[in-house]
Amino acid sequence: MPAEWYYLLSFLFGTAFVVVMIPVVKKIGIATKQVDNPDARKIHRTPIVRIGGVGIFIASILTLVVFYFGEGFNLFNPEQTREIIGVTLGGCAFFLLGLADDLWDLSPFWRLGLQLITTGGLWWQGLQIDLGFLPWENSLWINMGSFIITFLWLAGVANAVNWFDGVDGLAAGVTAIIALGITFITLENGNNGMALLMVIVAGSAIGFLWYNFHPATIFMGDGGSNFLGFMLAGCSLIGIANEPSFGETIAPFLLLGVPIGDMLIVINARLRKGQSPFFADQIHLHHRILAKGMSQTMTALFIYSLTLWTGTIALVISGIEQPWMYFTPATILLLAMTWQLQRSRNRKENEL
């Protein structure tokens, strides 16, 4: 079977498994009272099951197992197979950390500490930023720099996606767009193992939207957002960031620019106010757009378009063939959504 069919089937299996799994997860969530109750800061007004990430995680692993027994791993060399296993194990660890937070409401410092330990183990096993190009003779400094940057990237992206999960369908849709962008670039540069993981993640995220797009009937929770965020971070690190070209080195920052930018802006705003970076408030990008009169649906669609646009810039600088066929329609879409946002803002001002 041609390689393209394996990728397509992995995407479809990821989607199908989630669609089948989520009703079961919802029943378990209701039976065990794992629900997210509304409060003054949250947008939803009724309790909603918050462990949908369990379905996303199981669907992704099942798809990978099907791919393995379907002899799909014959497409990869031993190094690519090792990378798939390493990133998947990291995804499992971050999922369990997030699920623990869902179940027991860990403090931010406990979460960061556990993420630091987990990242340390993954770094030791080879999941790391390669700084070998630096003109440093001291390997200790190179290893320390590699570990710090690896931790900031893996944990930072996982937390950025987690923080972005504030509007129905937002985190899942943004994840799917970024994952497909990473897929395009990794297929282009021959990192086929990371492309496989990304099509599985994209399929699982899109399948979850069936239940999570507004009005959502289930949330992915910290387990889901940490898993998806880590998979994006891990695959972009191995599949793109460690490539020798400058364009591909910075492409992950553009692909993930919207959730990362939102996180950095929010942290800066909180610190300027003398608050903890983990202080819960309503100053995220989606909160600001909602405040301008946009509905949850239109807010998610606007941020989708912004993520798609930054992703196509990443395609341009990474040297993918015919990037303008992606960048041009993405730009038109973003301009249309920006016009719609301005209309909503003007309408709200006129009503005041």
DODOGU-539878 format. One record per residue (C-alpha): residue number from 1; x, y, z; residue in three letters. Coordinates in steps of 0.5 Angstrom, whole numbers. Example, Ala and Ser with C-alpha at 12.3 -4.5 7.8 and 13.67 -1.06 7.14 Angstrom:
residues 2
@k:1 px:25 py:-9 pz:16 r:ala $
@k:2 px:27 py:-2 pz:14 r:ser $
END
This chain:
residues 352
@k:1 px:0 py:0 pz:0 r:met $
@k:2 px:3 py:7 pz:-2 r:pro $
@k:3 px:5 py:11 pz:4 r:ala $
@k:4 px:0 py:16 pz:3 r:glu $
@k:5 px:-5 py:11 pz:4 r:trp $
@k:6 px:-2 py:10 pz:11 r:tyr $
@k:7 px:-2 py:17 pz:13 r:tyr $
@k:8 px:-9 py:18 pz:11 r:leu $
@k:9 px:-12 py:12 pz:14 r:leu $
@k:10 px:-8 py:14 pz:21 r:ser $
@k:11 px:-12 py:21 pz:20 r:phe $
@k:12 px:-19 py:17 pz:19 r:leu $
@k:13 px:-18 py:12 pz:25 r:phe $
@k:14 px:-16 py:18 pz:30 r:gly $
@k:15 px:-22 py:21 pz:28 r:thr $
@k:16 px:-26 py:15 pz:28 r:ala $
@k:17 px:-24 py:13 pz:35 r:phe $
@k:18 px:-25 py:19 pz:38 r:val $
@k:19 px:-32 py:20 pz:36 r:val $
@k:20 px:-33 py:13 pz:38 r:val $
@k:21 px:-30 py:14 pz:45 r:met $
@k:22 px:-32 py:20 pz:47 r:ile $
@k:23 px:-39 py:18 pz:49 r:pro $
@k:24 px:-36 py:13 pz:54 r:val $
@k:25 px:-32 py:18 pz:57 r:val $
@k:26 px:-38 py:22 pz:58 r:lys $
@k:27 px:-41 py:17 pz:62 r:lys $
@k:28 px:-35 py:15 pz:66 r:ile $
@k:29 px:-34 py:23 pz:67 r:gly $
@k:30 px:-42 py:24 pz:70 r:ile $
@k:31 px:-41 py:17 pz:74 r:ala $
@k:32 px:-35 py:19 pz:77 r:thr $
@k:33 px:-37 py:27 pz:78 r:lys $
@k:34 px:-31 py:29 pz:74 r:gln $
@k:35 px:-35 py:35 pz:71 r:val $
@k:36 px:-32 py:43 pz:71 r:asp $
@k:37 px:-37 py:47 pz:75 r:asn $
@k:38 px:-39 py:54 pz:72 r:pro $
@k:39 px:-36 py:60 pz:76 r:asp $
@k:40 px:-35 py:68 pz:75 r:ala $
@k:41 px:-29 py:67 pz:71 r:arg $
@k:42 px:-31 py:61 pz:66 r:lys $
@k:43 px:-36 py:62 pz:60 r:ile $
@k:44 px:-40 py:56 pz:61 r:his $
@k:45 px:-46 py:56 pz:65 r:arg $
@k:46 px:-48 py:49 pz:66 r:thr $
@k:47 px:-43 py:43 pz:69 r:pro $
@k:48 px:-39 py:40 pz:63 r:ile $
@k:49 px:-35 py:33 pz:64 r:val $
@k:50 px:-28 py:35 pz:64 r:arg $
@k:51 px:-24 py:29 pz:62 r:ile $
@k:52 px:-25 py:29 pz:55 r:gly $
@k:53 px:-17 py:28 pz:54 r:gly $
@k:54 px:-18 py:21 pz:56 r:val $
@k:55 px:-22 py:20 pz:49 r:gly $
@k:56 px:-17 py:24 pz:45 r:ile $
@k:57 px:-11 py:20 pz:49 r:phe $
@k:58 px:-14 py:13 pz:48 r:ile $
@k:59 px:-16 py:14 pz:41 r:ala $
@k:60 px:-9 py:17 pz:39 r:ser $
@k:61 px:-5 py:11 pz:42 r:ile $
@k:62 px:-10 py:6 pz:39 r:leu $
@k:63 px:-9 py:9 pz:32 r:thr $
@k:64 px:-1 py:8 pz:33 r:leu $
@k:65 px:-2 py:1 pz:35 r:val $
@k:66 px:-7 py:-1 pz:29 r:val $
@k:67 px:-1 py:3 pz:25 r:phe $
@k:68 px:4 py:-2 pz:28 r:tyr $
@k:69 px:0 py:-8 pz:27 r:phe $
@k:70 px:-2 py:-6 pz:20 r:gly $
@k:71 px:6 py:-6 pz:18 r:glu $
@k:72 px:6 py:1 pz:17 r:gly $
@k:73 px:13 py:2 pz:21 r:phe $
@k:74 px:16 py:-1 pz:15 r:asn $
@k:75 px:16 py:6 pz:12 r:leu $
@k:76 px:21 py:8 pz:18 r:phe $
@k:77 px:28 py:7 pz:19 r:asn $
@k:78 px:30 py:5 pz:26 r:pro $
@k:79 px:32 py:12 pz:28 r:glu $
@k:80 px:25 py:14 pz:26 r:gln $
@k:81 px:22 py:9 pz:30 r:thr $
@k:82 px:26 py:10 pz:36 r:arg $
@k:83 px:24 py:18 pz:36 r:glu $
@k:84 px:16 py:16 pz:35 r:ile $
@k:85 px:17 py:11 pz:41 r:ile $
@k:86 px:20 py:17 pz:45 r:gly $
@k:87 px:15 py:22 pz:43 r:val $
@k:88 px:9 py:18 pz:45 r:thr $
@k:89 px:12 py:16 pz:52 r:leu $
@k:90 px:13 py:23 pz:53 r:gly $
@k:91 px:6 py:25 pz:51 r:gly $
@k:92 px:4 py:19 pz:56 r:cys $
@k:93 px:7 py:22 pz:61 r:ala $
@k:94 px:5 py:29 pz:60 r:phe $
@k:95 px:-2 py:26 pz:59 r:phe $
@k:96 px:-2 py:23 pz:66 r:leu $
@k:97 px:1 py:29 pz:69 r:leu $
@k:98 px:-5 py:33 pz:66 r:gly $
@k:99 px:-10 py:28 pz:68 r:leu $
@k:100 px:-8 py:28 pz:75 r:ala $
@k:101 px:-9 py:35 pz:75 r:asp $
@k:102 px:-16 py:34 pz:73 r:asp $
@k:103 px:-17 py:29 pz:79 r:leu $
@k:104 px:-14 py:32 pz:84 r:trp $
@k:105 px:-13 py:40 pz:82 r:asp $
@k:106 px:-5 py:40 pz:83 r:leu $
@k:107 px:-2 py:47 pz:85 r:ser $
@k:108 px:2 py:50 pz:79 r:pro $
@k:109 px:8 py:49 pz:83 r:phe $
@k:110 px:7 py:42 pz:83 r:trp $
@k:111 px:5 py:41 pz:76 r:arg $
@k:112 px:12 py:45 pz:74 r:leu $
@k:113 px:16 py:41 pz:78 r:gly $
@k:114 px:13 py:34 pz:75 r:leu $
@k:115 px:14 py:37 pz:68 r:gln $
@k:116 px:21 py:39 pz:70 r:leu $
@k:117 px:22 py:32 pz:72 r:ile $
@k:118 px:19 py:29 pz:66 r:thr $
@k:119 px:23 py:33 pz:61 r:thr $
@k:120 px:29 py:31 pz:65 r:gly $
@k:121 px:28 py:24 pz:63 r:gly $
@k:122 px:26 py:25 pz:56 r:leu $
@k:123 px:32 py:30 pz:55 r:trp $
@k:124 px:36 py:24 pz:58 r:trp $
@k:125 px:33 py:19 pz:53 r:gln $
@k:126 px:35 py:24 pz:47 r:gly $
@k:127 px:29 py:28 pz:46 r:leu $
@k:128 px:33 py:35 pz:46 r:gln $
@k:129 px:34 py:41 pz:43 r:ile $
@k:130 px:41 py:40 pz:39 r:asp $
@k:131 px:46 py:46 pz:41 r:leu $
@k:132 px:52 py:42 pz:38 r:gly $
@k:133 px:53 py:48 pz:33 r:phe $
@k:134 px:55 py:53 pz:38 r:leu $
@k:135 px:62 py:55 pz:38 r:pro $
@k:136 px:63 py:52 pz:46 r:trp $
@k:137 px:68 py:48 pz:48 r:glu $
@k:138 px:65 py:46 pz:55 r:asn $
@k:139 px:60 py:41 pz:54 r:ser $
@k:140 px:57 py:42 pz:61 r:leu $
@k:141 px:55 py:49 pz:58 r:trp $
@k:142 px:52 py:46 pz:52 r:ile $
@k:143 px:48 py:41 pz:56 r:asn $
@k:144 px:45 py:45 pz:61 r:met $
@k:145 px:43 py:50 pz:55 r:gly $
@k:146 px:40 py:44 pz:51 r:ser $
@k:147 px:36 py:42 pz:58 r:phe $
@k:148 px:34 py:49 pz:59 r:ile $
@k:149 px:31 py:50 pz:52 r:ile $
@k:150 px:28 py:43 pz:52 r:thr $
@k:151 px:24 py:44 pz:58 r:phe $
@k:152 px:22 py:51 pz:56 r:leu $
@k:153 px:19 py:49 pz:50 r:trp $
@k:154 px:16 py:42 pz:52 r:leu $
@k:155 px:13 py:45 pz:58 r:ala $
@k:156 px:12 py:52 pz:55 r:gly $
@k:157 px:8 py:49 pz:49 r:val $
@k:158 px:4 py:44 pz:53 r:ala $
@k:159 px:2 py:50 pz:58 r:asn $
@k:160 px:0 py:55 pz:53 r:ala $
@k:161 px:-5 py:50 pz:49 r:val $
@k:162 px:-8 py:48 pz:56 r:asn $
@k:163 px:-8 py:56 pz:58 r:trp $
@k:164 px:-12 py:57 pz:51 r:phe $
@k:165 px:-17 py:52 pz:52 r:asp $
@k:166 px:-22 py:57 pz:54 r:gly $
@k:167 px:-27 py:57 pz:49 r:val $
@k:168 px:-31 py:51 pz:46 r:asp $
@k:169 px:-27 py:48 pz:41 r:gly $
@k:170 px:-21 py:53 pz:41 r:leu $
@k:171 px:-15 py:48 pz:43 r:ala $
@k:172 px:-18 py:42 pz:39 r:ala $
@k:173 px:-18 py:47 pz:33 r:gly $
@k:174 px:-12 py:50 pz:34 r:val $
@k:175 px:-8 py:44 pz:35 r:thr $
@k:176 px:-11 py:41 pz:29 r:ala $
@k:177 px:-9 py:47 pz:25 r:ile $
@k:178 px:-2 py:47 pz:28 r:ile $
@k:179 px:-1 py:39 pz:27 r:ala $
@k:180 px:-3 py:39 pz:20 r:leu $
@k:181 px:2 py:45 pz:19 r:gly $
@k:182 px:8 py:41 pz:22 r:ile $
@k:183 px:6 py:35 pz:18 r:thr $
@k:184 px:7 py:39 pz:11 r:phe $
@k:185 px:14 py:41 pz:14 r:ile $
@k:186 px:16 py:34 pz:16 r:thr $
@k:187 px:14 py:30 pz:10 r:leu $
@k:188 px:18 py:35 pz:6 r:glu $
@k:189 px:24 py:34 pz:10 r:asn $
@k:190 px:23 py:27 pz:11 r:gly $
@k:191 px:22 py:26 pz:18 r:asn $
@k:192 px:16 py:21 pz:16 r:asn $
@k:193 px:15 py:19 pz:24 r:gly $
@k:194 px:14 py:26 pz:26 r:met $
@k:195 px:9 py:27 pz:20 r:ala $
@k:196 px:5 py:20 pz:23 r:leu $
@k:197 px:4 py:23 pz:30 r:leu $
@k:198 px:2 py:29 pz:27 r:met $
@k:199 px:-3 py:26 pz:23 r:val $
@k:200 px:-6 py:22 pz:28 r:ile $
@k:201 px:-6 py:28 pz:33 r:val $
@k:202 px:-10 py:32 pz:28 r:ala $
@k:203 px:-15 py:27 pz:26 r:gly $
@k:204 px:-16 py:26 pz:34 r:ser $
@k:205 px:-17 py:33 pz:35 r:ala $
@k:206 px:-22 py:34 pz:29 r:ile $
@k:207 px:-26 py:28 pz:32 r:gly $
@k:208 px:-26 py:31 pz:39 r:phe $
@k:209 px:-29 py:38 pz:36 r:leu $
@k:210 px:-35 py:34 pz:34 r:trp $
@k:211 px:-37 py:34 pz:41 r:tyr $
@k:212 px:-33 py:40 pz:44 r:asn $
@k:213 px:-35 py:46 pz:38 r:phe $
@k:214 px:-40 py:51 pz:41 r:his $
@k:215 px:-44 py:49 pz:45 r:pro $
@k:216 px:-39 py:44 pz:48 r:ala $
@k:217 px:-42 py:38 pz:51 r:thr $
@k:218 px:-35 py:35 pz:54 r:ile $
@k:219 px:-28 py:39 pz:55 r:phe $
@k:220 px:-21 py:36 pz:54 r:met $
@k:221 px:-19 py:38 pz:61 r:gly $
@k:222 px:-12 py:39 pz:63 r:asp $
@k:223 px:-10 py:31 pz:61 r:gly $
@k:224 px:-12 py:33 pz:54 r:gly $
@k:225 px:-9 py:40 pz:53 r:ser $
@k:226 px:-2 py:37 pz:56 r:asn $
@k:227 px:-2 py:31 pz:51 r:phe $
@k:228 px:-4 py:35 pz:45 r:leu $
@k:229 px:1 py:41 pz:47 r:gly $
@k:230 px:7 py:36 pz:49 r:phe $
@k:231 px:6 py:32 pz:42 r:met $
@k:232 px:6 py:39 pz:38 r:leu $
@k:233 px:12 py:41 pz:42 r:ala $
@k:234 px:16 py:34 pz:41 r:gly $
@k:235 px:14 py:33 pz:34 r:cys $
@k:236 px:16 py:40 pz:32 r:ser $
@k:237 px:23 py:40 pz:36 r:leu $
@k:238 px:25 py:33 pz:33 r:ile $
@k:239 px:22 py:34 pz:26 r:gly $
@k:240 px:23 py:41 pz:25 r:ile $
@k:241 px:27 py:45 pz:30 r:ala $
@k:242 px:33 py:41 pz:30 r:asn $
@k:243 px:34 py:41 pz:22 r:glu $
@k:244 px:40 py:45 pz:20 r:pro $
@k:245 px:36 py:51 pz:16 r:ser $
@k:246 px:35 py:57 pz:19 r:phe $
@k:247 px:28 py:57 pz:16 r:gly $
@k:248 px:26 py:51 pz:19 r:glu $
@k:249 px:29 py:52 pz:26 r:thr $
@k:250 px:24 py:58 pz:27 r:ile $
@k:251 px:18 py:55 pz:24 r:ala $
@k:252 px:16 py:52 pz:30 r:pro $
@k:253 px:15 py:59 pz:33 r:phe $
@k:254 px:11 py:61 pz:28 r:leu $
@k:255 px:7 py:55 pz:28 r:leu $
@k:256 px:5 py:55 pz:35 r:leu $
@k:257 px:6 py:63 pz:35 r:gly $
@k:258 px:-1 py:64 pz:37 r:val $
@k:259 px:-2 py:60 pz:43 r:pro $
@k:260 px:5 py:62 pz:45 r:ile $
@k:261 px:4 py:69 pz:44 r:gly $
@k:262 px:-2 py:69 pz:48 r:asp $
@k:263 px:2 py:66 pz:54 r:met $
@k:264 px:7 py:71 pz:54 r:leu $
@k:265 px:3 py:77 pz:54 r:ile $
@k:266 px:-1 py:74 pz:59 r:val $
@k:267 px:5 py:73 pz:64 r:ile $
@k:268 px:8 py:79 pz:62 r:asn $
@k:269 px:1 py:83 pz:64 r:ala $
@k:270 px:0 py:79 pz:71 r:arg $
@k:271 px:7 py:80 pz:73 r:leu $
@k:272 px:7 py:88 pz:71 r:arg $
@k:273 px:1 py:88 pz:76 r:lys $
@k:274 px:5 py:84 pz:81 r:gly $
@k:275 px:1 py:78 pz:81 r:gln $
@k:276 px:3 py:71 pz:80 r:ser $
@k:277 px:4 py:68 pz:73 r:pro $
@k:278 px:-1 py:63 pz:75 r:phe $
@k:279 px:-7 py:68 pz:77 r:phe $
@k:280 px:-13 py:66 pz:74 r:ala $
@k:281 px:-16 py:72 pz:70 r:asp $
@k:282 px:-20 py:74 pz:64 r:gln $
@k:283 px:-14 py:77 pz:59 r:ile $
@k:284 px:-13 py:72 pz:54 r:his $
@k:285 px:-14 py:73 pz:47 r:leu $
@k:286 px:-20 py:69 pz:47 r:his $
@k:287 px:-23 py:73 pz:53 r:his $
@k:288 px:-21 py:80 pz:49 r:arg $
@k:289 px:-25 py:78 pz:43 r:ile $
@k:290 px:-31 py:76 pz:47 r:leu $
@k:291 px:-31 py:82 pz:50 r:ala $
@k:292 px:-31 py:86 pz:43 r:lys $
@k:293 px:-38 py:82 pz:42 r:gly $
@k:294 px:-36 py:76 pz:38 r:met $
@k:295 px:-40 py:70 pz:40 r:ser $
@k:296 px:-36 py:64 pz:42 r:gln $
@k:297 px:-36 py:61 pz:35 r:thr $
@k:298 px:-34 py:67 pz:32 r:met $
@k:299 px:-28 py:68 pz:37 r:thr $
@k:300 px:-26 py:60 pz:35 r:ala $
@k:301 px:-26 py:61 pz:28 r:leu $
@k:302 px:-22 py:68 pz:28 r:phe $
@k:303 px:-17 py:65 pz:32 r:ile $
@k:304 px:-17 py:59 pz:27 r:tyr $
@k:305 px:-16 py:64 pz:22 r:ser $
@k:306 px:-10 py:67 pz:25 r:leu $
@k:307 px:-7 py:61 pz:27 r:thr $
@k:308 px:-7 py:58 pz:20 r:leu $
@k:309 px:-4 py:65 pz:17 r:trp $
@k:310 px:2 py:64 pz:22 r:thr $
@k:311 px:2 py:57 pz:20 r:gly $
@k:312 px:3 py:59 pz:13 r:thr $
@k:313 px:8 py:64 pz:14 r:ile $
@k:314 px:12 py:58 pz:17 r:ala $
@k:315 px:11 py:54 pz:11 r:leu $
@k:316 px:14 py:60 pz:7 r:val $
@k:317 px:20 py:60 pz:11 r:ile $
@k:318 px:21 py:53 pz:11 r:ser $
@k:319 px:22 py:52 pz:4 r:gly $
@k:320 px:16 py:48 pz:2 r:ile $
@k:321 px:14 py:48 pz:-5 r:glu $
@k:322 px:9 py:53 pz:-8 r:gln $
@k:323 px:8 py:56 pz:-1 r:pro $
@k:324 px:3 py:62 pz:-4 r:trp $
@k:325 px:-2 py:57 pz:-5 r:met $
@k:326 px:-3 py:56 pz:2 r:tyr $
@k:327 px:-1 py:63 pz:4 r:phe $
@k:328 px:-6 py:67 pz:0 r:thr $
@k:329 px:-12 py:64 pz:2 r:pro $
@k:330 px:-10 py:64 pz:9 r:ala $
@k:331 px:-9 py:72 pz:8 r:thr $
@k:332 px:-16 py:73 pz:5 r:ile $
@k:333 px:-19 py:69 pz:10 r:leu $
@k:334 px:-16 py:73 pz:16 r:leu $
@k:335 px:-18 py:79 pz:13 r:leu $
@k:336 px:-25 py:77 pz:12 r:ala $
@k:337 px:-25 py:75 pz:20 r:met $
@k:338 px:-22 py:81 pz:22 r:thr $
@k:339 px:-27 py:85 pz:18 r:trp $
@k:340 px:-32 py:81 pz:22 r:gln $
@k:341 px:-29 py:82 pz:28 r:leu $
@k:342 px:-29 py:90 pz:27 r:gln $
@k:343 px:-37 py:89 pz:25 r:arg $
@k:344 px:-38 py:86 pz:32 r:ser $
@k:345 px:-34 py:91 pz:36 r:arg $
@k:346 px:-38 py:97 pz:32 r:asn $
@k:347 px:-45 py:94 pz:33 r:arg $
@k:348 px:-43 py:93 pz:41 r:lys $
@k:349 px:-41 py:100 pz:41 r:glu $
@k:350 px:-47 py:102 pz:38 r:asn $
@k:351 px:-51 py:98 pz:43 r:glu $
@k:352 px:-48 py:102 pz:49 r:leu $
END
